[in-house]
């Protein structure tokens, strides 16, 4: 049996593979319209921890998925994520000037270009996912999964609730529902896309992956809220304290800082428990749950 690489080495290997895949699947800067393609690559390349692609690859290990299939699925979900960040940063949404330590797309280029970048990245994601080899039935299921996670019953719906909640007092249950859609839906899609890159999981396996994804999805947002309240902009690579300044409901505003940290730790334990049935094959999924909860930025 081949010795398993250390988590840090595995993570760097996957991140490098994603950069290569994104560079290949995105339009070239020299292709017309060059400015739009330049902005698409600016928004998507060389940035972030690539948590969603890491989840795709980690879940793919459970079902012996091939590297090329995982790279394609991971690139597609990361394009959706990148498009959401571009639109989220625009003046009509969160109006932020900094993302991943550099000017946001509408600041670097202009608002119209930023709008088109998001639209084009969304289309490109589905082109990437639809192309390539693989079982047609599973591929259709993957396209449907990503579309559902991205739309009004997923990420976009969560963002709509978020915008409507500024200055509004939400219950903990309402806050969790918002983040299940805004953040959790795409994280769940990442996990299931990784599985579907190898085979169609059984109902029991899907239920376990759903529980894992729900736990890390909520944990991701809890930690985001804690960091927004405690870290500085240089550490975060985006504007710190913006949720409080915009009077947005957060886990910290509802539960307090210490209770939010305890909740994140409970969700990490829930994630570990959810994938226990997969044994050693789920090691990367457990390590990613740890990464999400213990991250500092």
TORDREN-621375 format. One line per 8 residues: number of its first residue (from 1); their letters; for each residue x, y, z of N, C-alpha, C. Coordinates in pm, whole numbers, m for minus. Each point is the difference from the previous one (the first is absolute). Layout:
NUM	a	X/Y/Z/X/Y/Z/X/Y/Z  ... .
% end
This chain:
1	xxxxxxxx	84/m120/0/m84/120/0/88/125/0  m32/97/m85/77/124/m8/m23/83/126  109/52/57/m11/82/120/m73/130/m33  m93/36/86/m79/121/m20/85/124/28  m8/98/m91/77/123/17/m52/79/120  88/80/58/m42/90/107/m106/96/m54  m91/44/89/m111/83/m43/47/126/m72  100/66/55/49/122/m62/52/m24/m141 .
9	xxxxxxxx	70/m111/m20/53/m33/m132/m113/m33/m96  m98/m76/50/m116/m33/m85/m74/127/m41  m20/89/96/m73/124/m28/73/83/m106  131/13/13/77/77/m98/m7/m65/m138  0/m132/m3/m8/m72/m128/m135/25/m69  m108/m6/78/m133/26/m56/m13/145/m44  48/92/80/m7/142/m35/76/28/m129  115/m64/m17/77/17/m123/m75/m58/m120 .
17	xxxxxxxx	m64/m114/22/m79/m63/m108/m117/88/m40  m61/68/97/m114/87/m29/46/123/m77  114/57/39/51/115/m75/24/m38/m146  56/m117/m20/26/m48/m137/m131/m21/m76  m99/m61/69/m129/m24/m65/m71/130/m32  0/94/94/m65/129/m24/66/74/m116  132/m3/m4/73/66/m109/m37/m61/m135  m25/m129/1/m34/m70/m124/m145/23/m43 .
25	xxxxxxxx	m90/1/98/m143/5/m31/m53/142/m21  70/101/51/m44/138/m21/44/50/m137  m76/89/m62/43/57/m128/134/74/15  80/m1/m105/130/69/2/m21/151/m4  92/71/64/m8/147/2/11/61/m138  64/m72/m91/21/53/m135/m122/m20/m90  m97/m81/46/m120/m25/m80/m99/116/17  m68/34/m108/m102/105/4/m126/m49/70 .
33	xxxxxxxx	m57/81/92/39/133/45/109/m8/108  116/52/m30/118/m18/84/m17/57/140  m60/117/12/m14/62/132/m89/m84/92  m108/m52/m52/m88/m86/79/74/m126/44  73/m61/m93/73/m122/34/112/27/101  63/115/m12/101/38/98/m63/13/139  m116/61/6/m67/20/128/m50/m133/58  m44/m92/m85/m42/m131/47/115/m74/66 .
41	xxxxxxxx	117/7/m62/117/m66/56/48/72/127  m9/130/1/37/78/119/m86/m42/119  m129/m23/m24/m92/m36/107/19/m143/49  54/m86/m84/m2/m144/27/134/m62/34  108/60/m47/132/m63/12/76/50/123  91/m85/48/95/39/105/m66/62/121  m104/m61/49/m66/60/116/m75/m100/85  1/22/130/m80/m81/91/61/m134/31 .
49	xxxxxxxx	m60/m67/96/49/m131/44/m53/m114/m87  m97/31/m86/m63/m101/m87/m68/m108/84  m75/41/101/m66/m95/89/m96/m90/m77  m77/56/m91/m99/m79/m74/67/m104/m91  101/37/m78/72/m103/m75/65/m106/89  51/40/115/58/m98/93/m106/m100/45  m121/49/25/m109/m89/37/m37/m95/m113  2/50/m124/m25/m87/m115/99/m115/m3 .
57	xxxxxxxx	127/31/12/104/m103/m6/m7/m94/120  m28/53/119/m7/m83/120/m116/m100/m10  m117/47/m44/m115/m89/m15/24/m100/m113  71/43/m103/31/m91/m110/83/m120/43  81/17/105/81/m111/50/m85/m114/54  m120/33/47/m89/m104/54/m43/m98/m108  m4/48/m124/m57/m81/m109/98/m18/m115  130/18/30/108/m26/m97/m21/76/m132 .
65	xxxxxxxx	m44/125/11/m21/81/m120/133/33/m67  m3/14/m131/122/30/m76/34/148/11  129/29/m8/50/136/18/m63/98/m99  m8/m38/m127/m52/93/m101/m146/37/26  m78/m97/43/m141/27/30/m12/93/121  83/m21/100/m2/84/119/45/142/m32  104/12/m83/49/133/m36/m107/80/m74  m74/m67/m85/m106/68/m75/m113/44/93 .
73	xxxxxxxx	m43/m89/89/m107/35/94/45/110/96  124/m9/45/53/99/94/11/138/m66  45/3/m124/11/127/m72/m138/62/m20  m99/m82/m30/m135/51/m22/m56/63/127  14/m68/113/m55/54/124/77/124/44  129/6/m29/78/118/37/m35/119/m88  m38/m23/m124/m45/110/m84/m132/59/51  m89/m87/47/m124/48/59/31/82/125 .
81	xxxxxxxx	90/m50/82/38/73/121/62/136/m35  91/1/m97/65/126/m40/m103/100/m52  m94/m48/m81/m105/91/m51/m80/59/115  m30/m82/102/m80/50/111/75/108/78  131/m14/12/79/100/71/4/131/m77  15/m9/m132/3/121/m84/m129/79/18  m114/m69/m9/m128/68/14/m23/46/145  42/m81/95/m19/33/141/73/129/38 .
89	xxxxxxxx	113/26/m64/82/118/32/m50/128/m66  m94/m10/m94/m41/117/m76/m78/100/86  m3/127/m41/m68/104/79/m146/m31/31  m69/m70/m89/m141/m32/23/m18/m112/101  109/m69/36/m6/m107/100/72/46/126  123/m52/23/72/33/123/94/119/m15  23/43/m124/82/119/m28/136/m8/70  80/m98/m41/132/m19/61/108/29/m102 .
97	xxxxxxxx	112/53/48/110/40/m89/116/m98/3  m5/m99/90/114/m90/19/m48/m144/3  69/m86/m73/m31/m143/m3/129/m76/m22  30/m95/90/121/m80/m10/126/86/m6  m6/113/71/115/86/10/27/88/m121  m96/7/m92/19/87/m118/m132/69/m33  5/104/m83/m124/73/m32/m106/m93/m60  m124/22/39/m109/m78/m57/m14/32/m149 .
105	xxxxxxxx	m74/m85/m70/m5/10/m147/m61/132/m45  m105/45/66/m62/127/m44/91/119/28  91/m13/97/98/106/26/114/m6/m100  50/m120/m26/112/m19/m93/m41/31/m144  m121/m37/m36/m49/22/m137/m112/106/4  m124/m44/6/m114/91/15/m123/m84/31  m109/65/37/m118/m74/46/m61/m85/m111  m9/54/m119/m60/m76/m110/82/m125/m31 .
113	xxxxxxxx	132/15/1/86/m116/m24/m16/m103/111  m10/46/124/m17/m93/112/m130/m80/m14  m106/68/m41/m127/m68/m21/14/m108/m107  65/34/m110/19/m96/m109/94/m113/38  100/30/81/92/m104/48/m78/m108/76  m87/44/91/m80/m98/73/m88/m83/m91  m66/66/m93/m87/m72/m95/79/m101/m82  116/43/m49/80/m85/m87/62/m117/76 .
121	xxxxxxxx	42/23/123/56/m109/82/m107/m105/29  m122/45/24/m108/m96/25/m22/m88/m123  m6/59/m117/m17/m77/m123/118/m94/m23  121/51/23/120/m80/m22/2/m123/90  m49/15/123/m3/m113/93/m81/m116/m57  m113/30/m59/m84/m107/m53/55/m58/m130  69/83/m78/69/m54/m117/106/m101/42  78/37/100/106/m88/50/m58/m130/53 .
129	xxxxxxxx	m107/11/79/m59/m119/61/m65/m91/m104  m57/58/m104/m69/m79/m102/97/m70/m95  118/58/m21/98/m59/m90/76/m114/69  87/m65/m75/81/m106/57/m68/m135/m6  78/m102/37/m52/m136/m1/m83/m26/125  m67/m116/1/m76/m38/119/m139/m47/m33  m61/m70/94/m135/m52/m14/m98/115/m18  m82/m7/m103/m90/111/m34/m103/24/110 .
137	xxxxxxxx	m52/m105/59/m100/15/105/60/70/122  121/m40/39/64/65/114/36/145/m33  43/23/m122/35/136/m41/m122/92/7  m114/m48/m45/m123/79/8/m37/28/146  20/m100/85/m28/18/143/93/105/59  124/5/m47/96/99/50/m37/141/m44  m42/14/m125/m44/130/m50/m121/49/78  m95/m90/22/m121/37/75/35/39/144 .
145	xxxxxxxx	89/m75/60/41/27/137/62/139/14  92/32/m90/68/129/7/m97/115/m31  m91/m22/m95/m99/103/m32/m91/28/119  m46/m105/66/m88/17/116/73/70/114  125/m38/24/77/60/109/31/147/m26  1/41/m127/36/136/m36/m119/95/m7  m120/m53/m11/m116/83/m34/m81/50/118  m129/21/m23/m86/66/97/m28/m87/122 .
153	xxxxxxxx	17/m132/m12/m17/m88/116/136/m37/59  104/72/m44/135/m23/50/69/132/28  116/18/m60/85/115/30/m69/135/m25  m63/16/m115/m65/128/m30/m115/28/96  m74/m104/35/m108/18/97/52/44/135  111/m60/42/61/39/126/48/144/m1  56/42/m114/44/139/m12/m118/96/5  m111/m40/m61/m120/85/3/m50/17/144 .
161	xxxxxxxx	0/m109/76/m41/7/140/97/88/79  129/m15/m30/103/78/68/m22/150/m21  m23/38/m124/m21/142/m30/m127/53/66  m102/m84/9/m126/41/60/6/3/153  111/m54/57/10/m13/145/82/110/65  52/93/m81/79/109/56/m86/82/95  48/14/123/m73/76/100/m118/m74/60  m17/m129/m36/m112/m80/48/51/m99/104 .
169	xxxxxxxx	m77/m22/105/36/m99/101/m48/m138/m43  95/m92/m21/m34/m137/m39/15/m93/119  m79/m106/2/22/m107/97/118/m84/m47  53/m82/88/110/m89/m37/m42/m93/m113  m124/m49/5/m50/m90/m104/m7/71/m136  m44/125/0/m7/77/m125/139/29/m55  94/29/88/138/23/m44/59/m126/m61  m24/m114/63/51/m127/m53/m60/m32/m136 .
177	xxxxxxxx	m128/26/m17/m64/m25/m129/62/87/m109  26/126/32/63/89/m97/135/m55/m44  80/m46/97/135/m45/m34/3/m141/m60  m104/m81/28/m9/m128/m70/m12/23/m150  m68/109/m36/m16/34/m142/122/76/m52  38/106/67/102/90/m52/137/m65/m8  41/m72/103/132/m62/5/m7/m151/m10  m94/m60/74/m4/m145/12/m35/m73/m128 .
185	xxxxxxxx	m87/60/m82/m45/m72/m121/115/m30/m95  91/95/m18/113/m22/m91/104/m93/61  16/5/132/90/m95/66/m56/m142/m12  m130/m15/17/m63/m132/m17/19/m48/m144  m22/90/m95/18/m38/m140/143/m45/m26  97/65/62/140/m38/m19/23/m143/44  m53/m35/117/17/m136/54/m67/m102/m93  m123/27/m39/m73/m96/m84/55/m6/m142 .
193	xxxxxxxx	51/112/m52/64/m3/m132/124/m89/3  74/4/110/116/m88/13/m41/m146/0  m106/m31/73/m49/m138/3/m47/m44/m138  m80/85/m67/m55/m35/m132/107/m7/m108  115/57/25/110/m13/m95/52/m144/m5  m32/m77/104/43/m139/3/m113/m98/m27  m113/21/68/m118/m88/m17/m121/69/60  m116/m62/m16/m120/51/66/m5/m60/140 .
201	xxxxxxxx	12/81/105/m1/m56/135/m136/m56/37  0/m96/91/m125/m58/49/m75/104/84  m124/m31/33/m79/91/83/66/19/136  55/m107/57/66/7/129/125/87/m8  76/m19/m106/121/80/m19/m33/147/m23  m104/25/m79/m43/138/m25/m45/68/128  m73/m73/84/m46/57/127/117/37/89  104/m84/2/119/28/81/72/124/m52 .
209	xxxxxxxx	13/9/m132/67/115/m60/m81/128/22  m132/m12/m3/m87/116/28/21/51/142  7/m92/96/21/40/140/136/67/18  101/m56/m66/134/59/5/m3/140/m59  m60/13/m118/m3/130/m69/m78/104/78  m110/m40/63/m78/95/79/82/52/117  74/m91/65/82/40/115/111/95/m40  73/m32/m107/111/88/m38/m51/130/m61 .
217	xxxxxxxx	m118/m5/m64/m57/122/m57/m33/102/106  m62/m46/108/m32/92/110/128/41/74  92/m96/20/126/31/67/78/107/m75  0/m11/m132/72/97/m83/m51/141/27  m131/16/8/m56/133/20/20/48/144  m11/m91/96/24/39/140/141/55/14  97/m72/m57/139/45/9/19/131/m76  m65/14/m115/6/127/m74/m47/116/87 .
225	xxxxxxxx	m109/m21/73/m54/106/86/95/32/115  62/m104/56/97/21/107/120/79/m52  51/m39/m117/115/69/m56/m34/144/m37  m119/22/m52/m41/137/m35/1/90/123  m28/m60/115/m6/77/124/135/13/70  98/m86/m37/124/m4/78/127/25/m80  m2/m23/m132/122/13/m81/2/135/m69  118/36/m53/11/127/m73/m6/m24/m150 .
233	xxxxxxxx	m12/107/m77/m17/m11/m145/121/m65/m67  121/29/49/120/m57/m60/2/m151/15  m47/m50/114/m5/m143/23/m107/m66/m85  m117/63/m6/m114/m58/m71/12/11/m151  71/103/m49/4/25/m144/m127/65/m52  m87/42/93/m122/73/m34/m28/94/116  m99/86/m14/m25/101/102/m54/m64/127  73/16/110/m42/m56/128/m108/87/65 .
241	xxxxxxxx	m84/m63/83/m102/74/74/m115/50/m83  m9/m45/m126/m101/57/m89/m142/m44/37  m14/m123/51/m134/m47/38/m59/87/111  82/29/100/m48/84/110/m29/141/m48  88/52/m86/m18/136/m51/m128/10/m84  m33/m108/m73/m120/m1/m84/m124/m46/76  16/m25/130/m113/m43/85/m62/m129/m50  87/m97/m38/m48/m130/m46/m7/m98/117 .
249	xxxxxxxx	m103/m85/4/m5/m103/104/109/m105/m23  68/m40/106/106/m101/m7/m12/m93/120  76/m110/m4/2/m88/117/55/72/121  99/87/m20/59/73/112/m101/98/60  m78/66/m86/m98/97/52/m113/m69/74  m31/m125/m37/m109/m73/64/48/m80/122  113/m71/m18/47/m92/105/110/59/88  72/97/m53/120/47/69/122/m74/m51 .
257	xxxxxxxx	117/54/28/124/m52/m56/34/m140/51  m5/m20/132/41/m128/56/m97/m111/m38  m130/26/4/m99/m101/m40/13/m34/m148  36/96/m82/21/m26/m143/119/m94/m20  106/22/75/117/m88/m8/m34/m142/44  m79/m12/106/m41/m132/47/m88/m70/m104  m87/76/m66/m86/m58/m103/84/m52/m116  102/74/m40/87/m45/m108/67/m132/35 .
265	xxxxxxxx	44/m14/124/64/m125/43/m100/m116/0  m124/26/42/m102/m105/m4/m27/m44/m143  m8/97/m91/m26/m34/m140/116/m79/m60  121/29/43/115/m78/m46/m14/m146/45  m40/m21/124/m21/m136/50/m112/m70/m77  m106/74/m30/m111/m56/m78/47/m45/m138  87/81/m62/52/m34/m133/83/m128/5  85/m14/100/80/m121/16/m89/m123/16 .
273	xxxxxxxx	m101/14/85/m91/m112/26/m76/m40/m125  m39/97/m81/m82/m27/m119/70/m93/m99  132/11/m10/73/m80/m101/75/m116/62  m32/m34/125/70/m111/68/m17/m131/m76  m116/m19/m66/m25/m126/m70/95/m25/m116  66/105/m50/92/m15/m112/142/m37/44  24/m2/130/130/m42/50/114/90/m43  115/m62/m31/121/76/m35/m15/80/m128 .
281	xxxxxxxx	m91/m42/m88/m17/72/m126/m52/143/22  m59/24/115/m55/132/29/98/89/76  126/m41/7/97/79/75/9/143/m50  3/18/m132/11/136/m54/m123/84/34  m117/m60/m1/m121/73/37/7/44/145  49/m87/87/15/38/141/103/113/15  109/m11/m73/104/103/8/m50/134/m53  m86/m4/m100/m56/126/m52/m98/62/99 .
289	xxxxxxxx	m74/m83/72/m85/54/106/85/72/105  114/m62/33/92/66/95/52/131/m56  36/0/m127/52/121/m64/m103/112/4  m124/m33/m31/m107/101/m5/m20/64/137  2/m80/104/m29/50/135/123/70/61  119/m47/m32/120/52/66/70/111/m79  m57/36/m117/68/99/m83/3/137/67  98/79/m36/21/133/60/m34/112/m99 .
297	x	m41/m36/m123/m31/101/m100/m100/m55/m98 .
% end
